Amino acid sequence: MPEIPEVSRRSLMGGALVTGAALAGLGAAPASASPAAPLQVPEGDPGPSRRPGQKSMINVAYPSHRTVRVGVIGLGNRGSGMTSGWAAVPGCTVTAVCDIRADRAKRTADRLVAGGEPRPAEYGGSADAFERMLRREDIDLVYIATPWEFHYEQARASLLAGKHVIVELPIATELKELWELVDTSERTRRHLMLAENCSYGRNELAMLKMAHEGMFGDITNGHGGYLHDLRALLFSDTYYTDTWRRKWHTRSTASFYPMHGLAPIAAAMDIHRGDRMTTLRATATEPKGLADYRERFVDKSHPSWKETYIKGDQVTCLIDTDKGRVIRAEHDVSSPRPYSRINTIAGSRGIFEDYASTSSTGARVYVEPDHSGHAWADFASYSKEFDHWLWTKIGDDAANNGGHGGADYVMQWRTVQLMRAGLVPDIDVYDSAAWCSPIPLSVKSLKADGRPVAIPDFTRGSWVNLRTGLDSRPSEMPPVG
C-alpha cells in the first residue's frame, strides 16, 4: 500500500471531531488550483437561520430501542418487498402498514402472518390514512415508499408525530422542502434518513474503505449515476401505480434520480465530513427516448399519446466541492442501454471503476505502485482486504433476505442495529438533503443555460468537522430478548 497522503479514518477513534483548521494540520489535501478561465461561480447559499432552540442533529445518537417497531407507508412494488425485509431483521417488527389502496395493506399483512410474523395494523382507503397510522404509539420508525410527490408531506408529518423516518429516494423535490425537513428534524430531535441502499452495496463500501485508506492518493474526482432502461416499465399500466413515474417526465426537466451514483462518491470524498458540495451545473440531452419508444411499441389508443415529454434523456450534473474535487452525476432511464451506476472514484495514485468490465466482480482498479503498463486489474484481488465489516458480518443473511444484491437488507439491518444500540446514524438528514438537492438545482441550472448554481450548506457550517459515516467501526447487534 502506498504512503497515505491524507489522515487515515482509522486514526479518528471512531468519530472524534476534528475542526477544519486541525484537519489542515493533519495533512488534508489542499484544494485544486483555480482553472485558467474560471466560471462565474455564485456565492454560497447559507439557507435559513435556525430558530431559537433549534440545534444540529450531527452526532446525535438514536435513543436505544429494545425492539424497533416499523410503520410502512406505501405498499407498491418497493414498499411491499421492503416490508418483508424489515420483518426479517433481528429485533425489528412491523406494527402497521398503510396504502391508499386498502387491499394492498391486507395483502401485505397476510403475507407477514404467513411468514410467522405478528399481524400489523392495517390502514388504507383514503389519502389521509397515513395520518391515522402516525397517531399510533407503537411505531418508532416510519418507512416511506410512496410516489415521489408524497415523500415530503409524509416525512414531515412523521417527524412531527415523533417518529424517526427513512424515506425512499428522494426525500423531497424542492429546495424549500429539503430545508423544511432539515429544520423539522432539528426541532423534533428525530432522525430522517434517505433510504440510499446503494451506499450499502458491497463494492461501494469497499471503494469507500479503499479511498479512506489512501489507496487512490489524493481524491480528485468521482463519477456515478443511475442509468437504467425503464422504458417498458414506464409504459406499463400496472408496474407504477397510476403511471406516476412516467408522468414526472411531463412535469420537469430535473435529474430525478442521481443519488444512487452520487451518494457513494460523496461518502468516499467525506462530504459533510471535511468537504462539501458547493456548486452544480447541469446539461441535458433532448427528450427523444420515451416518444420514440411510444411510437414503436405503444398502441395509439394508449393514454400516453396525450403526453408530451420534457425531461431530457440524459441529465448530467457536474458538482464542485470546497476542496476542488469534481463529481459527475448522471440520470438516464429513457435510453436503450444495459443497467449501470458507473461508480468511479479517482485520485493522484489510482482509480476504482465499477459496472464497467466483464470481470467476475463487475469492478476493476488501477493503483500505483501495484499496477503499471496501462492495464486494468480485477478488483477481486482487493475485495477481501477491503470488505466492509457489515458485509463480512451479515453478507450471507443479506444474500438470502434482500434485493439489489443484498444492499437492501444491509441497509435495513444497519438501521435497526443503530436504533437498538443507540448509535449515531451513518446517513443523516444533512446528507439526505444534499444528495437530493441536484433535483431542484438541475432545473435551476438548465433554466440558466447550464450556468453553475450554489448548493446550500444544509449543515450550516458543520461540514468542516471530520467524523465517521458509512465508514463505521464494527459494532454488535444487541441480543434479542
C-alpha positions in Angstrom: 0.0 0.0 0.0 1.4 3.5 -0.8 2.1 6.1 1.8 -1.2 7.6 2.8 -1.3 11.2 1.9 -4.4 12.0 4.0 -5.2 11.2 7.5 -6.5 7.6 7.8 -10.1 7.3 9.0 -8.9 4.5 11.3 -6.9 7.1 13.3 -10.0 9.0 14.3 -11.0 6.6 17.1 -14.5 6.0 15.7 -15.6 9.5 15.0 -13.7 12.1 17.1 -14.4 15.6 15.8 -11.6 17.5 14.1 -12.0 21.1 13.2 -11.2 22.3 9.7 -8.1 24.1 11.0 -6.9 20.9 12.7 -7.7 18.8 9.7 -5.4 21.0 7.6 -2.7 20.4 10.1 -3.2 16.7 9.8 -2.2 16.8 6.1 -5.5 17.0 4.3 -5.2 17.6 0.6 -5.3 21.3 -0.5 -7.9 22.5 -2.9 -7.1 22.2 -6.5 -5.6 25.2 -8.3 -8.1 27.5 -10.0 -8.5 26.9 -13.7 -7.1 29.4 -16.2 -10.5 30.7 -17.1 -12.8 30.2 -14.1 -16.5 30.1 -14.4 -18.6 32.8 -12.7 -19.5 30.9 -9.5 -22.4 32.1 -7.4 -22.0 32.9 -3.8 -22.9 30.1 -1.4 -26.4 29.7 -0.2 -26.4 29.7 3.6 -30.1 28.9 3.8 -32.5 29.9 6.6 -31.2 30.6 10.1 -32.0 28.2 12.9 -34.9 29.2 15.0 -34.3 29.8 18.8 -33.7 26.5 20.5 -33.2 24.6 17.2 -30.0 22.5 17.3 -28.0 20.4 14.9 -28.6 16.6 14.6 -25.0 15.9 13.7 -23.5 13.2 16.0 -26.8 12.8 17.8 -27.4 9.2 18.6 -30.7 7.4 18.4 -32.3 6.6 21.8 -31.8 2.9 22.3 -34.8 0.7 21.5 -35.2 -2.9 22.8 -37.3 -3.6 19.6 -37.6 -1.3 16.6 -41.3 -1.0 15.6 -41.7 -0.1 12.0 -44.7 1.5 10.3 -44.7 1.3 6.5 -46.4 3.9 4.2 -46.7 2.8 0.6 -47.1 -0.9 -0.4 -46.4 -0.9 -4.1 -43.6 -2.9 -5.6 -40.9 -1.4 -3.5 -42.7 -0.9 -0.2 -44.2 -4.4 -0.2 -40.9 -6.1 -0.8 -39.1 -4.0 1.8 -41.7 -4.7 4.4 -40.6 -8.4 4.4 -37.0 -7.2 4.8 -37.8 -5.2 7.9 -39.6 -8.1 9.5 -36.5 -10.3 8.8 -34.1 -8.1 10.8 -33.5 -9.3 14.4 -35.1 -7.1 16.9 -37.5 -5.5 14.4 -41.2 -5.9 13.9 -43.6 -4.3 11.5 -46.5 -3.0 13.6 -48.5 -1.1 11.0 -48.8 -1.0 7.2 -50.6 1.7 5.1 -51.5 2.2 1.5 -54.2 4.3 -0.1 -55.4 1.0 -1.6 -56.6 -0.9 1.4 -56.3 -4.3 -0.4 -52.5 -3.8 -0.5 -52.4 -3.3 3.3 -54.4 -6.5 3.8 -52.3 -8.5 1.3 -49.0 -7.3 3.0 -50.4 -8.2 6.4 -51.5 -11.6 5.2 -48.0 -12.3 3.9 -46.3 -11.3 7.1 -48.6 -13.6 9.1 -48.0 -16.4 6.7 -44.3 -16.0 7.4 -44.8 -16.3 11.1 -44.8 -12.6 12.0 -47.4 -10.8 14.2 -50.2 -9.2 12.2 -49.6 -5.5 11.7 -52.4 -3.0 11.9 -53.8 -2.1 8.5 -54.6 1.4 7.2 -55.9 2.4 3.8 -58.8 3.5 1.7 -58.1 7.3 1.8 -55.4 9.8 1.1 -55.1 10.6 4.9 -54.9 7.0 6.1 -51.2 7.6 6.8 -52.1 10.4 9.3 -54.2 8.0 11.2 -51.4 5.4 11.3 -49.0 8.1 12.6 -51.1 8.5 15.7 -50.1 5.1 17.0 -47.7 5.0 19.9 -46.2 1.6 18.8 -44.2 3.0 15.9 -40.5 4.0 16.3 -39.5 4.2 12.6 -41.6 5.1 9.6 -40.5 3.8 6.3 -42.0 5.7 3.3 -42.1 4.2 -0.2 -44.9 6.2 -2.0 -44.6 8.1 -5.2 -42.1 11.0 -5.1 -44.7 13.8 -4.8 -45.8 12.5 -1.4 -42.5 12.0 0.3 -42.1 15.5 1.7 -45.5 15.7 3.2 -45.4 12.2 4.7 -41.9 12.5 6.0 -42.6 15.9 7.7 -45.8 14.5 9.2 -43.9 11.5 10.6 -41.2 13.7 12.2 -43.9 15.9 13.8 -45.6 12.7 15.1 -42.4 12.0 17.0 -41.1 9.2 14.7 -37.7 8.6 13.1 -38.0 8.4 9.4 -36.4 6.6 6.4 -37.6 7.7 3.0 -37.1 6.2 -0.4 -35.4 8.4 -3.0 -35.9 11.4 -2.9 -36.9 12.8 0.5 -38.2 15.9 -1.4 -38.0 17.5 -4.8 -37.9 21.2 -3.9 -35.2 23.2 -2.1 -37.7 24.8 0.4 -38.9 21.3 1.2 -35.4 20.0 1.8 -34.7 22.9 4.1 -38.0 22.3 5.9 -37.2 18.6 6.5 -33.8 19.6 7.9 -35.4 22.1 10.2 -38.2 19.8 11.3 -35.7 17.1 12.1 -33.7 19.5 14.2 -36.8 20.8 16.0 -38.3 17.4 16.7 -35.0 15.8 17.6 -35.9 12.9 15.3 -33.7 11.5 12.6 -34.5 11.4 8.9 -32.5 9.2 6.6 -32.6 8.7 2.8 -33.0 5.0 2.0 -29.9 5.1 -0.1 -29.4 1.3 -0.4 -26.6 1.6 -3.0 -24.5 3.3 -0.4 -24.5 -0.1 1.4 -23.6 -2.1 -1.7 -20.6 -4.4 -1.1 -18.4 -2.8 -3.8 -19.4 0.7 -2.9 -18.4 0.2 0.8 -15.2 -1.4 -0.3 -14.5 1.5 -2.6 -15.1 3.8 0.4 -12.7 1.9 2.6 -10.0 2.0 -0.1 -10.4 5.7 -0.5 -10.2 6.4 3.2 -7.1 4.2 3.5 -5.3 6.3 0.9 -5.2 3.7 -1.9 -6.1 6.3 -4.5 -3.9 9.0 -3.1 -5.5 12.5 -3.1 -9.0 12.1 -4.4 -9.7 14.4 -7.3 -12.9 13.3 -8.9 -15.8 10.8 -9.0 -18.4 9.6 -11.4 -21.7 8.0 -10.6 -25.3 7.8 -11.8 -28.5 5.9 -12.4 -28.5 4.6 -16.0 -31.4 2.2 -16.3 -33.6 1.5 -19.3 -37.1 1.8 -17.7 -39.0 2.4 -20.9 -41.0 -0.8 -20.8 -41.9 -0.3 -17.1 -42.7 3.4 -17.6 -45.3 2.5 -20.2 -46.7 -0.5 -18.2 -50.2 0.1 -17.0 -49.6 -1.9 -13.8 -46.0 -1.5 -12.6 -46.1 2.1 -11.4 -49.4 2.8 -9.9 -51.4 5.3 -12.0 -48.2 5.6 -14.1 -46.9 8.1 -11.6 -43.3 7.8 -12.6 -43.8 8.4 -16.3 -45.8 11.5 -15.5 -42.8 13.1 -14.0 -41.2 13.2 -17.4 -44.0 15.5 -18.5 -43.6 17.8 -15.5 -39.9 18.6 -15.0 -36.5 18.8 -16.7 -34.8 17.7 -13.5 -32.2 15.0 -12.9 -34.7 12.8 -11.0 -32.5 10.1 -9.5 -28.8 10.9 -9.3 -28.5 9.8 -5.7 -27.6 6.1 -6.3 -24.4 7.2 -8.1 -23.8 10.4 -6.2 -24.1 9.1 -2.6 -21.3 6.5 -2.6 -18.9 9.1 -4.3 -19.9 11.7 -1.7 -19.1 9.3 1.1 -15.7 8.5 -0.3 -15.0 12.2 -0.6 -16.1 12.9 3.0 -18.8 15.2 2.0 -20.1 16.8 5.3 -17.1 15.3 7.0 -14.4 17.7 5.9 -15.6 18.7 2.5 -18.9 19.9 1.0 -20.6 20.2 -2.4 -20.6 23.9 -3.4 -21.9 24.4 -6.9 -23.8 22.4 -9.6 -24.1 22.9 -13.3 -26.3 20.7 -15.5 -26.7 19.7 -19.1 -29.5 17.7 -20.7 -29.9 15.9 -24.0 -33.1 16.2 -26.0 -36.2 14.2 -24.7 -36.2 11.6 -27.5 -36.3 8.2 -25.9 -39.9 7.9 -24.5 -41.5 9.4 -27.5 -39.6 7.1 -29.8 -40.4 4.0 -27.7 -44.1 5.0 -27.7 -44.0 5.4 -31.5 -42.7 1.9 -32.0 -44.3 -0.1 -29.2 -47.4 1.6 -27.8 -50.9 1.4 -29.3 -52.3 4.7 -30.5 -55.3 4.2 -28.1 -53.0 4.3 -25.0 -53.4 7.4 -22.8 -49.7 8.2 -23.0 -50.3 9.6 -26.5 -51.8 12.7 -24.8 -48.5 13.3 -23.0 -45.5 15.5 -24.0 -42.2 14.5 -22.5 -39.9 17.4 -21.5 -37.2 15.7 -19.4 -34.0 15.2 -21.4 -33.0 11.6 -21.8 -29.7 12.1 -20.0 -29.2 14.8 -17.5 -25.6 15.3 -16.3 -24.7 17.3 -13.2 -21.2 18.5 -12.6 -20.7 19.2 -8.9 -17.7 21.1 -7.5 -16.6 20.7 -3.9 -14.9 23.0 -1.5 -11.7 21.0 -1.8 -11.7 21.4 -5.6 -12.9 18.0 -6.4 -15.4 17.3 -9.1 -18.3 14.8 -9.1 -20.2 13.9 -12.3 -23.7 12.5 -11.5 -25.9 11.3 -14.3 -29.5 10.2 -14.8 -31.0 8.3 -17.8 -33.9 6.0 -17.7 -35.3 6.5 -21.2 -32.5 5.3 -23.5 -31.7 1.8 -24.7 -28.7 0.6 -22.6 -27.7 -2.0 -20.1 -28.1 -1.1 -16.4 -25.2 0.8 -14.8 -24.4 3.0 -11.8 -20.9 3.7 -13.1 -19.5 4.2 -9.6 -16.0 5.5 -10.1 -13.5 7.3 -7.8 -10.1 8.6 -8.9 -7.1 10.3 -7.4 -3.5 11.0 -7.7 -2.4 7.4 -7.3 -5.2 5.3 -8.8 -8.8 4.7 -9.8 -11.7 2.3 -9.0 -14.3 1.7 -11.7 -17.4 -0.3 -11.2 -20.1 -1.6 -13.7 -17.6 -1.1 -16.5 -16.0 -4.5 -17.2 -16.9 -8.1 -17.6 -14.9 -9.3 -14.7 -16.4 -11.6 -12.0 -16.9 -8.8 -9.6 -18.0 -6.2 -12.1 -15.3 -3.8 -10.9 -11.7 -3.0 -11.8 -8.9 -1.0 -10.4 -5.6 0.6 -11.2 -3.5 1.7 -8.3 0.2 2.6 -8.0 2.6 1.1 -7.2 0.7 -2.2 -7.5 -0.1 -1.8 -11.2 1.6 -0.4 -14.3 1.5 -0.8 -18.0 -1.8 0.9 -18.5 -3.7 -2.3 -17.8 -6.7 -2.7 -15.6 -6.6 -5.2 -12.7 -9.6 -7.1 -11.5 -11.0 -5.8 -8.2 -11.4 -9.3 -6.9 -7.8 -9.3 -5.6 -8.7 -6.4 -3.3 -12.3 -7.3 -2.4 -11.5 -9.4 0.6 -8.9 -7.0 2.1 -11.3 -4.0 1.8 -14.6 -5.7 2.5 -16.6 -3.6 4.9 -17.4 -5.1 8.3 -21.1 -5.1 7.6 -20.7 -7.4 4.7 -18.3 -9.8 6.5 -20.8 -9.9 9.4 -24.1 -10.3 7.6 -23.3 -10.9 4.0 -24.9 -14.4 4.0 -28.1 -13.1 5.6 -28.2 -10.2 3.1 -27.9 -12.6 0.1 -30.9 -14.6 1.5 -33.2 -11.7 2.5 -32.5 -8.6 0.4 -32.8 -7.3 -3.1 -30.3 -5.3 -5.1 -27.5 -7.8 -4.4 -28.2 -7.7 -0.6 -27.8 -4.0 -0.2 -31.4 -3.6 0.8 -31.1 -5.9 3.8 -27.7 -4.5 4.8 -29.3 -1.0 4.9 -32.3 -2.3 6.9 -30.1 -4.4 9.3 -27.8 -1.5 9.9 -30.7 1.0 10.6 -32.2 -1.3 13.1 -28.9 -2.0 14.7 -28.2 1.7 15.1 -31.5 2.3 16.7 -31.3 -0.7 19.0 -27.7 0.0 20.1 -28.3 3.8 20.5 -25.7 4.8 17.9 -25.3 7.8 15.5 -26.8 7.3 12.0 -24.4 6.6 9.1 -26.6 8.8 6.9 -28.2 11.9 8.5 -30.7 14.5 7.4 -28.0 16.7 6.0 -26.5 14.0 3.8 -30.1 13.2 2.7 -30.9 16.8 1.8 -27.6 17.4 -0.1 -27.8 14.2 -2.1 -31.4 15.1 -3.2 -30.6 18.8 -3.9 -29.5 18.1 -7.6 -33.2 17.5 -8.4 -34.2 21.2 -8.0 -30.8 22.6 -8.7 -30.5 20.8 -12.0 -33.8 22.6 -13.1 -32.4 25.9 -11.9 -29.1 25.4 -13.8 -30.8 24.2 -17.0 -33.1 27.3 -17.0 -29.9 29.4 -16.8 -28.3 27.6 -19.8 -26.2 25.3 -17.7 -24.6 28.0 -15.6 -23.5 26.9 -12.1 -25.8 27.4 -9.2 -25.0 27.3 -5.5 -25.6 24.2 -3.4 -26.9 25.1 0.0 -24.9 24.2 3.1 -27.5 22.2 4.9 -25.1 21.6 7.8 -24.8 25.4 8.4 -21.0 25.2 8.7 -20.5 21.9 10.4 -19.3 20.2 7.3 -15.7 21.2 8.2 -15.6 18.6 11.0 -14.2 15.2 10.1 -16.5 12.4 11.5 -17.5 8.9 10.7 -20.4 8.0 8.5 -20.7 5.0 6.3 -17.1 4.2 7.2 -18.3 3.0 10.6 -16.4 0.9 13.1 -17.6 -2.7 13.8 -20.3 -3.0 16.4 -22.8 -5.6 17.5 -26.5 -6.0 17.1 -27.9 -6.1 20.7 -29.2 -9.6 21.6 -32.9 -10.1 21.1 -35.0 -10.8 24.2 
